[in-house]
Amino acid sequence: MAHVLYQCPRTGMKVQAWLKDDSESAAQATFELLHCPACSQMHFVDRRTGHLLGDKKE
C-alpha cells in the first residue's frame, strides 16, 4: 500500500490516505479520487506528489 498526504482545500487540514500499489500508474502523474474525512467531499489527488487536481504549480 502507498501512503499519500494532502491538504483539504475546504478545511485546510492535512489528510492522509492509503492507496493500493499500482506500479504502472506510480510512474505517471495519475490522479486518484479519494473521499476526504475532513470535509466529507471527494478530491482528485496525485498519487506521487499528494497535490490536488487544479492546485497552482509552485
Secondary structure as UniProt FT lines:
FT   STRAND          2..7
FT   TURN            9..11
FT   STRAND          14..19
FT   HELIX           23..26
FT   STRAND          31..35
FT   TURN            37..39
FT   STRAND          42..46
FT   TURN            47..49
FT   TURN            53..54
//
